[in-house]
Amino acid sequence: MAKTDYDGPILEIDKLSISFFTRLHEIPAVMDFSAQVMPGEALGLVGESGCGKSTVALGVMQDLGKNGRIVGGSIKFKGRDLSEMSREELRDIRGSEIAMIYQEPMASLNPAMKIGKQLMEVPMIHQGTTEKEAYARALQVVTDVKLPDPKRILNSFPHQLSGGQQQRIVIAMALMSEPALLILDEPTTALDVTVEAAIVELVKDLGRKYGTSMLFISHNLGLILETCDRVCVMYSGEAVERGSIKSVFDEMQHPYTQALFRSIPLPSADKNAHPLVAIPGNFPLPHERPPGCNFGPRCDYFQEGRCDQGVIEMENVFGDVRHHTRCLRYKEIDWNAPVSVGAQTEKPKAGRVVLKMDNLKKYYEVAANAIFGGAHKKVVKANETLTFEARESETLAIVGESGCGKSTFAKVLMGLETATDGEILLDGRNIEQIPIEQRDTKTVSEIQMVFQNPFDTLNPSMTVGRQIIRALEVFGIGKNDAERRKRMLELLDLVKLPREFADRMPRQLSGGQKQRVGIARAFSGGARIVVADEPVSALDVSVQAAVADLLMEIQRNEKTTLLFISHDLSIVRYLSDRVMVMYLGHVVELGTTDQVFSPPYHPYTEALLSAVPIADTSIVKKHIVLEGDIPSAMNPPPGCPFQTRCRWKSEVPGGLCDKEVPLARDVAGGHLIKCHLSDEQLAQMEPVIKIAAE
C-alpha cells in the first residue's frame, strides 16, 4: 500500500518564510527556503544548531506552536498546499502519509504502555484495521527493523529496551502506515556509532522496500553522504547551497559549505601538519543578522560594498540545473586553491609517565531483583583488569560504545569511586583507594575533568568570572581576591574568550563558549591530567574544531596529559597519539593511533572503524554491521567478551572464544590486541577505510 501513485514531487517547498512572534517583535527563523523531494528520494538538510533545519520540518508537519507562523511561500505535499488543509485533513495525513522521527526516542514513546499497544494504535486509528490485523502488522514491522525476538519486544515496556532498540521502535512506528514522506530529525545523535551504522543501514533498506521519500536532518555530513541522494546546506535561516551529494561534496560553490568541510576531521587532517580550520566568529542571532549575505562577517571572500548590500538570491550554478548557490562571488572564487593551512606545530615529545594503571578492576554489587532487593547479589564488572600508562604531553583516547566502562574508569581516576582491585599510580603514588573528599588539594587540582554537556556544568546563577575564581579559591591559588581576579582573566585569555565575558551569566554564552569556560576552570589549578569526557560531541562541527584545537594548544603550552573519552573515531584519529579500545570493561586493543587505524585490528575495532561516517566521496569503506547490542556487564558472556557479536569467531578452532578470555598480546611494537585469532589470521586483515583511486 506504499503511496506511490503520485508521480510529481512528494514535497515541494517554495520560497518558504517562517517567523516566531513574541510580544515585542517578529523573529524570522526561516527565509526564502525552497526544496523538493521526489518519490523515493532522500534529501539531506545540514547546518549548525539554530540554522532553521528543525523549523522547516515542523513547518512541513504544520506544528509550529502558538507563536510560529508561515509568513511567506508554500509547502505542498503531493501537489496540495498543506496550509490550506483543514485540521481533520492534516490529522489524517500526519502519521499516515507524513511521519516524523525525532532525536530523542523516549520523547516519542509512552513509558506506561507496552510497545505492541503503541505500535498497533497507528493502523487502528489511521486505517481502521482490526486488532488482529494491527498486531500482525506490528510483528512484521518489528521484524523489518531487525529487532531480536519480536514477540518479546512487543510485550515490553520502553524502559526495558536499550537506546538503539527504542529508536528502532520509533522508526517502526513511523513505518506502520507506510508513509509517503518520512522526516528524520537527527535520529542517531544520541546513539553509539555502531548502533548509528545499523540504523542508517536500516533506514536505507526500508526506504528501498517501501519506496518512502525522506527528509533527513543532521549536522553530520558523513551521515548525509551515506543516506541521501541530494543535500541542502542551511545557514542562519536560509538555504545557501543545494544539489546532488556528489556536486555539493566535490564541487562546492558556497564559502559556508567550504568552511564546514575544512572544520571536520577527514582522514587527511593532522593536528600538527594539517590542523582543522575553525570558522571565525559566531553564528548570528535571528534579530542580529547582518545586511546582505548572512555569512558575510565570517567569510574569507567577503567584499565590502557588494556582499553587504540588498537581498542575495539563490542562483543556478552554471552547467548544472540542479545545483544552486546563494553567493554573489561564486564564479570569481578559485575553489581548487590549496587551503591556507593553519599554524603548523611540532608534535610535542611525550615526556615521563605521569599516570599508570595496573590491573584495575571496578565491580559493583547490585541486588539481583533491583525493585525488591532480596538476598541474592549480582556483580557488575564495569572495569576488568585495565592496564596502561599515560605520559606528559600525550593524548590517549579511550573509545568504545556506551556501557563499555569508559566513564566508570574516569570516575575511579577522579576519586568519585574507589577501585575494587589493582593500582592507579599518579607520579608513583597510589590513589586508587582515596575517595575525592580525602584527597589533598594538590591531587584534586592535578586531575581535572571536562564534561560532555557544557550546559550542565556551570552554575546558572553565578557569573563566568565568579565560577573560575571559586575554583581558584578551592585550589588555594592567589593570596587575595585581586590576585585571583588577575589569574581568572589570564585563564579567559588562555581559552580565547574576551575578558568582558567575566561579568556575563552562562545563559548569555553559546555552547562552544560555555565549553571554553569549563576548560578554563579545569586548568585553573594547573591540571596535569585532564579527563575530557566527550567534550565536543554536544557542539556543532564548526565549534568542535575550535575547541579541539584549543585543547591541543593548551596541552602544548602546559605539557598536560589528556585522556580523551569519545565514540567519534574521526576526532580521535585527529587528536590522539595513542588509542585504547574498550569493550564490556576490557581493553581489547591499545596502540599508537597509526597502529590502531590500520590492520591488524581487533575484530571490534574493525567494526567500529567501519561504522564511522566519513564526509569524503573518495573514501571506500568495508561494510561491517554489528548485530545485537553490547551484553549486560551484570551478565557477561563466557569466554571472550566480544564473541556474541564477532564475525571472526568461526575462524578460531575448538570453541575457544566461548570458553576462555583471551590474553592481551603484543602484535608489533607495543600494539596490544586481546584476541584468540592467530598472528597469521590477524596479518590477513584488510584495511577498513581505503581511498577509491587506490
C-alpha positions in Angstrom: 0.0 0.0 0.0 3.0 2.3 -0.4 1.5 5.6 -1.5 3.5 6.0 -4.8 0.6 6.7 -7.1 1.6 10.3 -7.3 4.5 11.0 -9.7 5.2 14.7 -9.1 7.4 15.9 -6.2 6.2 14.4 -2.9 7.3 17.5 -1.1 7.6 20.9 -2.7 8.7 23.8 -0.6 8.7 27.2 -2.4 10.2 30.4 -1.0 9.1 29.4 2.5 9.4 32.0 5.3 8.6 31.2 8.9 8.7 33.6 11.8 8.1 33.4 15.5 6.2 36.2 17.2 7.0 37.5 20.7 5.2 40.4 22.5 8.0 42.7 21.3 8.8 41.7 17.8 8.8 39.2 14.9 11.8 36.8 14.8 12.4 35.4 11.3 13.5 31.8 11.7 13.4 30.7 8.0 13.6 32.9 5.0 13.1 32.2 1.2 13.7 28.5 1.6 12.9 26.2 -1.4 13.4 22.5 -1.7 11.9 19.5 -3.5 11.8 15.8 -2.6 10.9 13.4 -5.4 9.3 9.9 -4.9 11.8 7.5 -3.4 14.4 10.3 -2.9 16.3 11.2 0.2 17.1 14.9 0.8 19.6 15.8 3.5 19.3 19.1 5.4 22.6 20.2 7.1 23.7 23.2 9.1 24.6 24.3 12.6 22.3 24.5 15.5 19.8 27.4 15.1 20.0 27.5 11.3 16.3 26.6 10.9 16.5 22.9 9.9 14.0 21.7 12.5 11.8 24.7 11.9 11.5 23.6 8.3 10.5 20.1 9.4 7.9 21.5 11.9 6.6 23.7 9.1 6.0 20.6 7.0 4.2 18.9 9.9 2.2 22.2 10.4 3.3 22.1 14.0 4.8 25.5 14.7 3.0 26.1 18.1 1.2 29.2 19.1 4.0 31.7 18.3 5.2 30.2 14.9 3.6 31.2 11.6 4.3 30.7 7.9 4.6 34.3 6.7 5.5 33.6 3.0 5.8 30.9 0.4 4.1 27.5 0.4 4.6 23.8 1.4 2.9 21.4 -1.0 2.6 17.7 -0.3 1.7 15.7 -3.4 0.7 18.9 -5.1 -1.6 20.1 -2.3 -0.9 23.2 -0.2 -0.7 22.0 3.5 -1.6 25.4 4.9 -5.0 25.2 3.0 -6.0 21.9 4.6 -8.5 21.6 7.4 -7.4 20.3 10.8 -9.1 17.0 10.1 -7.3 16.6 6.8 -4.0 17.4 8.5 -4.7 14.9 11.2 -5.3 12.2 8.6 -2.1 13.0 6.8 0.2 13.2 9.8 1.3 9.8 10.9 -0.2 8.0 7.9 1.2 9.8 4.9 3.9 12.0 6.6 5.7 10.6 9.6 8.4 12.2 11.7 11.2 10.5 13.8 12.7 12.7 16.5 16.1 12.9 18.0 15.2 11.5 21.4 13.3 8.2 21.1 12.0 8.3 24.7 10.1 11.5 23.9 8.1 9.7 21.3 7.2 6.6 23.5 4.7 6.4 26.3 6.6 4.9 29.3 3.4 3.4 30.8 2.3 1.5 27.7 3.7 -1.7 26.1 5.4 -1.4 22.8 2.9 -3.6 21.0 0.0 -1.5 22.0 1.7 1.7 20.9 2.5 0.3 17.5 -1.0 -1.2 17.0 -2.6 2.2 17.6 -1.2 3.6 14.4 -3.0 1.4 11.8 -6.1 1.1 14.1 -6.5 4.9 14.2 -5.3 5.8 10.7 -6.6 2.8 8.7 -9.3 1.4 10.9 -7.8 -2.1 10.9 -8.9 -4.7 13.4 -6.8 -5.5 16.5 -5.6 -8.8 14.9 -4.5 -7.2 11.7 -2.7 -4.4 13.6 -0.8 -7.0 15.8 0.3 -8.9 12.6 1.4 -5.6 11.1 3.3 -4.6 14.3 5.0 -8.0 14.4 6.0 -7.6 10.7 7.5 -4.1 11.2 9.4 -5.0 14.3 10.9 -7.8 12.3 11.7 -5.4 9.5 13.7 -3.1 11.8 15.8 -6.1 12.8 14.9 -6.4 16.5 15.5 -9.8 18.1 12.6 -11.8 19.4 9.8 -9.5 18.1 7.1 -11.1 20.3 9.0 -10.3 23.5 9.7 -6.8 22.2 6.0 -6.2 21.6 5.3 -7.3 25.2 8.0 -5.0 26.7 7.8 -1.5 28.1 10.1 1.2 26.6 12.4 1.3 29.7 13.2 -2.4 29.1 14.9 -1.6 25.8 18.3 0.0 25.0 18.5 3.4 23.3 19.2 1.8 19.9 16.2 -0.6 20.3 14.0 2.3 21.4 15.0 4.3 18.2 14.2 1.3 16.1 10.7 1.1 17.6 10.2 4.8 16.9 11.2 4.1 13.2 8.9 1.0 13.2 6.0 3.2 14.5 6.7 5.8 11.7 6.6 3.0 9.1 3.4 1.3 10.4 1.2 3.0 7.8 3.9 3.1 5.1 4.1 6.9 4.8 5.0 8.6 1.5 7.3 11.0 3.3 9.5 10.3 6.4 11.1 13.2 8.2 14.1 12.2 10.4 15.3 14.9 12.7 18.9 14.0 14.0 17.6 10.4 14.6 21.0 9.0 15.6 22.6 11.8 17.7 22.1 10.0 21.0 23.3 6.6 19.7 26.6 4.8 19.6 28.4 4.8 16.3 27.9 1.1 15.7 24.1 1.4 16.5 24.0 4.5 14.3 25.5 2.5 11.4 22.9 -0.2 11.8 20.0 2.4 12.0 21.4 4.2 8.9 21.5 0.8 7.0 18.0 0.1 8.2 16.6 3.4 7.1 18.2 3.0 3.6 16.8 -0.6 3.3 13.3 0.4 4.4 13.4 3.4 2.0 14.0 1.0 -0.8 11.5 -1.6 0.4 8.6 0.9 0.9 9.6 3.5 -1.7 9.4 6.1 1.0 10.8 9.6 0.3 12.9 11.1 3.1 13.9 14.4 4.5 17.0 13.7 6.7 18.1 16.4 9.1 21.6 16.2 10.5 24.7 18.2 11.3 26.8 15.1 10.4 28.0 15.5 6.8 29.3 11.9 6.7 25.8 10.6 7.6 24.2 12.7 4.9 26.7 11.3 2.4 25.7 7.7 3.4 22.0 8.2 3.4 20.9 10.8 0.9 20.7 11.5 -2.8 20.7 15.3 -2.6 21.7 17.8 0.1 20.7 21.3 1.1 23.1 23.3 3.2 21.4 25.9 5.6 22.9 28.9 7.3 21.1 31.3 9.6 17.6 30.6 8.3 18.5 30.4 4.6 19.4 27.6 2.1 22.9 28.6 0.9 23.6 25.7 -1.4 21.8 22.7 -2.7 22.5 20.0 -5.3 23.3 16.3 -5.6 25.6 14.8 -3.0 28.5 14.5 -5.5 28.2 18.1 -6.8 28.0 19.7 -3.4 30.7 17.5 -1.7 33.1 17.6 -4.6 32.4 20.9 -6.4 31.0 23.1 -3.6 30.1 26.6 -4.7 29.4 28.4 -1.4 32.0 29.7 1.1 30.0 28.3 4.1 29.9 24.8 2.7 33.7 25.0 2.1 34.2 26.3 5.6 32.1 23.4 7.1 34.3 20.8 5.3 37.5 22.5 6.5 36.4 22.3 10.1 35.6 18.5 10.2 38.3 15.9 10.8 38.6 13.9 7.5 41.2 11.2 7.3 43.7 13.6 5.7 43.6 16.0 8.7 46.6 16.0 11.1 46.7 18.1 14.3 50.3 19.2 13.6 50.8 19.2 9.8 47.2 19.9 8.6 45.2 21.3 11.5 41.5 21.9 11.1 40.4 25.4 10.2 37.6 26.6 12.5 35.1 29.1 11.1 35.9 32.5 12.6 33.3 34.5 14.6 29.9 33.3 15.8 26.6 32.4 14.3 24.3 35.5 14.1 21.2 35.6 16.3 18.0 35.9 14.4 17.5 39.6 15.3 21.1 40.5 14.7 21.6 39.2 11.1 23.9 41.3 9.0 22.8 43.2 5.9 23.3 41.4 2.6 24.8 37.9 2.9 24.2 36.3 6.4 27.6 34.6 6.2 29.4 37.8 5.2 31.1 38.6 8.6 32.6 35.1 8.8 33.5 34.7 5.1 37.1 34.6 3.6 35.8 36.1 0.3 33.7 38.9 1.7 33.7 42.1 -0.4 32.6 45.3 1.2 30.0 47.3 -0.7 28.9 44.2 -2.5 28.3 41.3 -0.2 26.7 43.5 2.4 24.0 45.0 0.1 20.4 44.1 -0.6 18.9 40.6 -0.8 21.0 37.8 -2.2 19.1 35.3 -4.2 19.7 31.6 -4.9 21.4 31.2 -8.3 21.8 28.3 -10.7 25.4 27.1 -10.9 26.5 27.2 -14.5 26.4 23.8 -16.2 24.2 22.0 -13.5 20.5 22.9 -13.4 20.0 21.1 -10.1 22.9 22.8 -8.3 22.2 26.2 -6.7 24.2 28.6 -4.5 23.4 31.9 -2.6 26.8 33.6 -3.3 27.4 36.6 -5.5 31.1 35.8 -6.0 30.9 32.0 -6.6 32.2 32.4 -10.3 35.2 34.5 -9.1 36.4 32.2 -6.4 39.2 29.6 -7.1 37.5 26.7 -5.4 40.5 24.4 -6.1 43.0 26.8 -4.4 45.0 25.0 -1.7 43.7 25.6 1.8 45.7 28.2 3.7 47.0 25.8 6.3 46.5 26.8 9.9 49.6 27.4 12.1 51.7 24.2 11.8 53.2 22.9 15.0 55.8 20.5 16.1 54.5 17.3 17.6 55.3 17.6 21.4 57.5 14.8 22.6 55.8 12.6 25.2 57.6 13.0 28.5 57.8 10.8 31.6 55.0 8.5 32.7 52.6 10.6 34.8 49.8 8.0 35.2 50.0 4.3 35.4 47.1 1.8 35.8 47.9 -1.8 36.7 45.2 -4.5 36.6 42.5 -2.0 37.7 39.1 -3.6 38.5 35.9 -1.9 39.4 33.0 -4.1 40.3 29.5 -3.0 41.6 27.3 -5.2 43.8 23.6 -4.9 42.9 20.6 -6.8 44.2 19.5 -9.5 41.7 16.0 -8.0 41.9 16.5 -4.3 41.6 13.0 -3.4 42.7 12.5 -5.5 45.8 16.1 -6.1 46.8 16.5 -9.5 48.3 19.4 -11.6 49.5 20.8 -12.5 46.1 23.5 -10.2 44.9 24.9 -9.9 41.4 28.2 -8.3 40.4 28.5 -5.8 37.6 32.1 -6.0 36.2 32.3 -2.4 34.9 36.2 -2.5 34.5 38.1 -5.7 34.2 42.0 -5.6 34.5 42.7 -2.2 32.9 46.4 -1.8 32.4 48.0 1.2 30.6 50.2 4.2 31.2 49.9 7.9 30.0 52.8 10.3 29.6 53.3 14.0 29.9 52.1 16.0 26.8 50.4 12.9 25.4 46.8 12.5 24.3 45.4 9.0 25.0 42.0 8.4 23.5 39.6 5.9 25.2 37.0 4.6 22.7 34.1 2.2 22.9 30.3 2.0 22.9 28.1 3.1 25.8 28.3 0.7 28.7 31.9 -0.4 27.9 33.3 1.1 31.1 34.9 4.4 29.9 33.1 6.7 32.3 33.5 4.2 35.2 37.2 4.3 34.8 37.1 8.1 34.7 35.1 8.2 38.0 37.7 5.9 39.7 40.5 8.1 38.5 38.8 11.3 39.7 38.1 9.7 43.1 34.3 9.7 42.7 34.6 5.9 43.1 37.3 3.7 44.6 38.8 0.7 42.8 37.8 -2.9 43.7 41.4 -4.2 42.9 44.6 -3.1 41.1 46.5 0.1 41.2 46.4 3.7 39.9 49.7 5.4 40.3 49.9 9.2 39.9 53.7 10.2 39.8 54.4 6.8 41.5 51.9 7.3 44.4 48.8 5.1 44.8 45.5 7.0 44.6 43.0 4.1 43.7 41.6 3.8 47.2 41.5 7.5 48.1 38.0 9.0 47.6 37.9 12.6 46.4 36.9 14.0 49.8 40.1 12.5 51.3 42.4 13.7 48.5 44.7 16.6 49.2 44.1 19.9 47.2 47.2 19.3 45.1 45.9 15.8 43.9 42.4 17.2 43.2 43.8 20.1 41.2 46.2 17.9 39.2 43.4 15.6 37.9 40.5 17.6 36.4 37.6 16.8 34.1 35.9 18.5 31.1 32.4 17.1 30.7 30.3 16.3 27.7 27.5 18.8 28.2 28.7 22.4 29.0 25.1 23.4 29.9 25.0 21.1 32.9 28.4 22.0 34.4 28.1 25.7 35.0 26.1 27.3 37.8 23.3 29.4 36.1 23.1 31.9 38.9 26.8 32.8 39.0 28.9 34.9 36.6 31.6 33.2 34.5 34.4 35.1 36.3 33.0 34.1 39.7 32.8 30.4 38.8 36.5 30.4 37.8 37.5 32.5 40.9 35.7 29.9 43.1 37.8 27.1 41.6 40.9 29.1 42.3 39.8 29.6 46.0 39.2 25.9 46.3 42.7 25.1 45.0 44.2 27.7 47.2 45.6 29.8 44.4 46.3 33.5 44.9 46.8 35.3 48.2 43.8 37.6 47.8 40.9 38.5 45.6 42.9 40.8 43.4 45.5 38.1 42.6 42.7 35.6 41.9 40.9 38.0 39.6 44.1 38.6 37.7 44.6 34.8 37.3 40.9 34.4 36.2 41.4 37.0 33.4 44.6 35.1 32.3 42.6 31.9 32.2 40.0 33.6 29.9 42.9 34.7 27.7 44.1 31.0 27.7 40.8 29.7 26.3 40.5 32.7 23.9 37.4 34.3 25.5 37.2 38.1 25.7 37.9 39.4 29.2 34.5 41.1 29.4 32.9 37.6 29.5 33.9 37.5 33.2 30.8 39.5 34.0 28.4 37.5 31.8 26.0 34.8 33.0 26.1 31.3 31.5 22.8 31.9 29.6 24.4 34.7 27.6 27.0 32.3 26.2 26.8 29.8 23.2 27.5 26.1 23.7 31.1 26.5 22.5 31.8 29.4 24.8 30.4 27.5 27.8 32.7 24.6 27.0 35.6 27.0 27.0 34.7 28.2 30.4 34.6 24.6 31.6 38.1 24.1 30.1 39.3 27.3 31.8 38.0 26.0 35.1 39.6 22.6 34.6 43.0 24.3 34.1 42.6 26.8 36.9 44.6 24.7 39.4 47.4 23.8 37.0 45.9 20.4 36.0 48.4 17.9 34.8 45.9 15.2 33.8 42.6 16.3 32.1 39.9 13.7 31.5 37.8 15.1 28.6 34.6 13.0 28.5 33.1 13.5 25.0 34.0 17.3 25.3 32.9 18.2 21.7 30.0 15.8 21.0 27.4 18.3 22.1 28.8 21.0 19.9 28.4 22.0 16.2 31.1 20.8 13.8 32.4 24.3 13.3 32.8 24.8 17.1 34.2 21.3 17.6 37.3 22.3 15.5 37.9 25.4 17.6 37.5 23.6 21.0 39.7 20.6 19.8 42.5 22.9 18.7 42.2 24.9 21.9 42.7 21.7 23.9 45.8 20.9 21.8 47.3 24.4 22.2 46.8 24.4 26.0 48.4 20.9 26.1 51.5 22.1 24.2 51.9 25.0 26.5 51.1 23.3 29.8 52.5 19.8 29.0 49.2 18.3 30.0 48.3 14.7 29.8 44.9 14.4 28.0 42.7 11.4 28.4 40.1 11.9 25.7 37.0 9.7 26.0 35.0 9.5 22.8 33.0 7.3 20.5 33.7 9.6 17.5 36.7 7.9 15.8 37.2 10.8 13.3 38.0 13.2 16.1 40.0 10.5 17.9 42.1 9.9 14.7 42.8 13.7 14.5 43.6 14.4 18.2 45.1 11.3 19.8 48.7 10.0 20.0 47.6 6.6 21.3 44.2 4.8 21.4 42.7 2.4 23.9 39.7 0.5 22.7 37.3 -0.8 25.4 34.6 -3.4 25.2 32.5 -4.6 28.2 35.0 -3.5 30.8 38.1 -5.0 28.9 40.8 -3.2 27.0 40.7 -5.1 23.7 43.2 -3.1 21.8 45.9 -0.5 22.7 48.5 1.2 20.5 49.5 4.3 18.7 46.9 6.0 16.5 48.5 4.7 13.3 48.7 1.2 14.7 45.0 1.1 15.7 43.7 2.7 12.5 45.5 0.2 10.2 45.3 -3.6 10.2 45.7 -5.8 12.0 42.7 -4.8 14.1 40.8 -6.4 17.0 37.5 -7.6 15.4 35.7 -5.0 17.5 38.0 -2.1 16.3 37.4 -3.3 12.8 33.6 -2.9 13.2 34.0 0.5 15.0 36.1 1.8 12.1 33.6 0.6 9.5 30.8 2.3 11.4 32.2 5.8 11.2 30.5 8.1 8.7 33.2 9.9 6.6 32.2 13.0 4.6 34.5 12.2 1.7 33.2 10.8 -1.6 36.7 9.3 -2.4 36.7 7.0 0.6 35.5 3.4 0.2 34.7 1.5 3.5 34.4 -2.1 4.2 30.9 -2.7 5.2 30.5 -4.4 8.7 27.3 -4.0 10.7 27.4 -5.4 14.2 24.4 -7.5 15.1 22.9 -7.1 18.5 23.7 -4.8 21.5 26.5 -4.9 24.0 25.7 -7.6 26.5 25.0 -6.6 30.1 28.0 -6.2 32.4 25.8 -7.9 35.0 25.6 -11.0 32.9 28.6 -11.0 30.5 29.1 -13.9 28.0 31.6 -16.6 28.9 35.0 -16.6 27.3 35.8 -13.6 25.1 33.5 -10.6 25.9 33.0 -9.8 22.2 32.3 -13.4 21.0 28.5 -12.9 20.8 28.9 -10.2 18.0 32.2 -11.3 16.4 32.3 -12.1 12.7 35.7 -13.8 13.0 34.6 -16.3 15.7 34.2 -19.2 13.3 37.9 -18.8 12.3 39.0 -19.8 15.8 39.1 -23.6 16.3 37.9 -25.6 19.3 35.2 -23.2 20.5 38.0 -21.3 22.3 36.1 -18.0 22.1 33.2 -19.4 24.2 35.5 -20.8 26.9 38.4 -18.5 27.6 39.0 -14.8 27.9 41.9 -14.2 25.6 45.2 -12.7 26.9 46.4 -9.3 25.5 49.5 -9.9 23.3 51.9 -7.6 21.6 51.5 -8.0 17.8 54.1 -5.3 16.9 56.0 -2.6 18.7 53.7 -2.1 21.7 50.5 -2.7 19.7 48.4 -4.9 22.1 45.4 -7.0 20.9 43.2 -9.1 23.2 42.0 -11.8 20.8 42.2 -15.6 20.1 42.9 -15.1 16.4 46.4 -16.2 15.4 49.1 -13.8 14.2 48.7 -15.2 10.7 45.0 -14.6 10.7 45.4 -11.1 12.1 48.0 -10.4 9.4 45.5 -11.2 6.6 43.1 -8.4 7.7 42.4 -5.9 5.0 42.1 -2.1 5.6 38.6 -1.0 6.5 39.0 2.5 5.1 40.5 3.0 1.6 40.8 5.8 -1.0 38.8 4.8 -4.1 41.6 5.6 -6.6 44.0 3.1 -5.0 
